[in-house]
Amino acid sequence: MTQTRIKFCGMARAEDVRLAVELGVDYIGLVFAPRRPRHVPLDRARTLRELVPAEVAVVALVMDSPAADIDAVIENVRPDLLQFHGAEDDAFCASFGLPFFKSVAMGGEAADPRQAASRYPSSYGLVLDGHAPGEAG
């Protein structure tokens, strides 16, 4: 049986992280895509990470980021998983040595998650992303 897991993403304030943990989420998502409105700088992300207990996983969301930027996130924040939201391929996503989610835009030709799963065989799972047409999610 497949179990549904809950991720609150875009956490940027300590009080939101504490409430999410209290509500029993499985994952806390921190956004490291610079042009996204919920982007958190490394120093704040490190502070937020310290609020997350071991039973809740921290996910670092990146989007077409250079490998050096992802390495810095891993070193400073110690996420449990990565989540790739851009055009990254499976080999790039897997190259960081952490489990990863791959975001798949829903709608149009991209709406078949089975095809996405076949393109990302190394992924821990897919995040099915619904967003406005022309937006990045």
C-alpha positions in Angstrom: 0.0 0.0 0.0 1.2 3.5 -0.9 1.3 5.9 2.0 0.5 9.6 1.4 3.1 11.9 2.9 2.7 15.6 3.6 5.3 18.3 2.8 4.9 21.9 3.7 7.1 23.8 1.3 8.3 27.3 1.2 8.9 27.6 4.9 10.6 30.9 5.7 9.6 31.7 9.3 10.5 29.9 12.5 6.8 30.0 13.7 5.7 28.3 10.5 8.3 25.5 10.8 7.3 25.0 14.5 3.6 24.8 13.5 4.2 22.4 10.6 6.1 20.1 13.0 3.3 20.3 15.6 0.8 19.4 12.9 2.8 16.3 12.1 4.1 16.9 8.6 6.6 14.4 7.1 8.7 17.0 5.2 9.6 20.6 5.6 10.6 22.3 2.3 13.1 25.1 2.0 13.3 26.9 -1.3 16.8 27.8 -2.7 15.7 29.0 -6.1 16.8 32.6 -6.0 14.0 34.1 -8.2 11.2 32.4 -6.3 9.3 34.5 -3.8 9.8 32.1 -0.9 13.5 31.8 -1.4 15.5 31.6 1.9 19.1 32.6 2.3 21.5 30.0 3.6 21.9 31.6 7.1 18.2 31.7 7.7 17.8 28.2 6.3 20.4 26.9 8.7 18.5 28.4 11.6 15.2 26.9 10.4 16.9 23.5 9.9 17.8 23.5 13.6 14.1 23.7 14.5 13.2 20.5 12.7 13.3 17.3 14.7 14.9 14.1 13.4 11.5 12.5 12.6 10.7 15.2 10.0 12.8 15.3 6.9 14.1 18.6 5.4 13.9 19.0 1.6 16.0 21.5 -0.2 14.2 22.7 -3.3 16.5 23.9 -6.1 15.7 24.9 -9.7 18.4 24.7 -12.4 21.0 25.6 -9.9 24.7 25.2 -10.5 26.3 22.2 -8.7 28.4 24.5 -6.5 25.2 26.2 -5.2 23.7 22.8 -4.4 26.9 21.7 -2.7 26.7 24.9 -0.5 23.1 24.1 0.5 24.1 20.5 1.4 27.1 21.7 3.4 25.3 24.5 5.3 21.7 23.1 5.7 22.2 19.3 5.7 18.9 18.5 4.0 17.7 14.9 4.0 16.5 15.1 0.4 16.8 17.4 -2.6 13.9 18.4 -4.8 14.7 19.4 -8.4 12.2 21.8 -10.0 14.0 22.6 -13.3 15.2 20.9 -16.4 17.9 18.8 -14.5 18.4 15.3 -15.8 18.5 12.1 -13.7 22.3 11.9 -13.7 22.7 15.4 -12.4 20.1 15.0 -9.7 21.6 11.7 -8.5 25.2 13.1 -8.5 24.8 14.8 -5.0 24.6 11.5 -3.1 21.2 12.3 -1.5 17.8 10.9 -2.2 15.8 13.3 -4.4 12.4 14.2 -5.6 11.8 15.4 -9.2 9.0 17.9 -9.7 6.8 17.2 -12.7 4.6 20.0 -14.1 1.0 18.7 -14.6 -1.0 19.8 -17.6 -0.5 19.5 -21.3 2.0 16.9 -22.6 3.8 16.7 -19.2 0.7 15.3 -17.4 1.8 11.6 -17.5 3.8 10.9 -14.3 4.7 7.4 -15.6 6.8 9.0 -18.4 8.5 11.3 -15.9 9.2 8.3 -13.7 10.9 6.5 -16.5 13.1 9.6 -17.2 14.1 9.8 -13.5 14.7 6.2 -12.4 17.0 7.3 -9.6 14.4 9.5 -8.0 13.0 8.8 -4.5 9.7 10.0 -5.9 7.9 12.6 -8.0 6.2 15.8 -6.9 3.2 16.5 -9.1 3.2 20.2 -9.5 0.1 22.1 -10.5 0.7 25.7 -11.4 -0.5 28.5 -13.7 0.4 28.0 -17.4 3.8 29.5 -18.2 4.8 29.6 -14.5 7.6 27.6 -13.1 5.7 26.2 -10.1 
